[in-house]
Amino acid sequence: MKAILCKSYGAPSSLIYEEIENLTPGPDEILVRNKACAVNFPDTLIIQGKYQLKPELPFSPGSDVAGIVEAVGPDVTNFKPGDEVFGVMRYGGYAEQVVLHKGFAFPKPEAMPFDIAASFLYAYGTSLHALKDRARLKENETIVIMGAAGGVGLAAVDIAKKMGARVIACASTPEKLRLCQDYGADEIINYTQEDLKTRIKELTDGNGADVIYDPVGSQYAEPALRAMAWRGRYLVIGFAAGEIPKIPLNLALLKGCSIVGVFWGRFTKEEPQANMVNSLQILQWFQEGKIKPHIHKRYPLKDAHLALEEMMNRKVMGKVILEI
């Protein structure tokens, strides 16, 4: 089979597209002929050796996949060859074949295209875990979503509206902000042109935000935290801007607020039953027509480096997909 391999840490241009041996499923695994894989921001970090997960070289990046079952291990009873599935893995998705653990694979609805199926679990799983489990977002609360046009950000806009929240979407261009409005954002802030703290305060009548959803980090973190309401919750999702901010902890004291870490990958391992409930909720919402990922662009597998470069240059709105 063909796969994209990271043989040494570096830029996307250092990745290799080559033939490797076919895979074999373990006892509780399914072998899938991959049809689509989402490109997620952690993929840009893992190939540079900057992510908390450091697979043994060489490896293939990619975690969100969808395809057709080719074989199953002897302990697998819920899938059979020919089934269409989607699922999530730690890495290995940029390849023509993938192996999924039976507990992290789901039957793909017939009406769901493979590219849409590969866009769900990472972005919507992260955002539902963040808003439901970590922030305990309530109806009519105000949430500020940073990087709101990105994969997890746009999913957060989508889910927050389903939960009845008032959404203030923050992004860096008018085009990105229009997409956020299409997904239901009530207010928008261009944080490259407007003072973030001031605008949040203005849009909340001076009260501040009940929840901040931050996958961006960098210089935007502190002004957002300064615009937090009493007993607010600041969700640390990631650091897409590159810099891990250093937060003055006196702000948490003065506002009586919580700074809450959100690590969906570990949540799936530590609390698999809770993650299963969330995953089924996401699937139900899709089947009811209440949510739908936005596909920014599709690339063939051999051009994975171009997709990653677009992600690193912060040009992506919603999801980028590798079609296999």
Secondary structure as UniProt FT lines:
FT   STRAND          2..6
FT   HELIX           12..14
FT   STRAND          16..19
FT   TURN            27..28
FT   STRAND          29..39
FT   HELIX           41..46
FT   TURN            47..49
FT   STRAND          64..72
FT   TURN            74..75
FT   TURN            81..82
FT   STRAND          84..88
FT   STRAND          97..101
FT   HELIX           102..104
FT   STRAND          105..107
FT   TURN            110..111
FT   HELIX           114..117
FT   TURN            118..119
FT   HELIX           121..128
FT   HELIX           129..134
FT   TURN            139..140
FT   STRAND          142..145
FT   TURN            146..149
FT   HELIX           151..162
FT   TURN            163..164
FT   STRAND          166..171
FT   HELIX           174..182
FT   TURN            183..184
FT   STRAND          187..190
FT   TURN            191..193
FT   HELIX           196..203
FT   TURN            204..206
FT   STRAND          209..214
FT   HELIX           218..220
FT   HELIX           221..226
FT   STRAND          228..236
FT   TURN            240..241
FT   HELIX           250..255
FT   STRAND          258..261
FT   HELIX           264..270
FT   HELIX           272..287
FT   TURN            288..289
FT   STRAND          295..300
FT   HELIX           301..303
FT   HELIX           304..312
FT   TURN            313..314
FT   STRAND          319..323
//
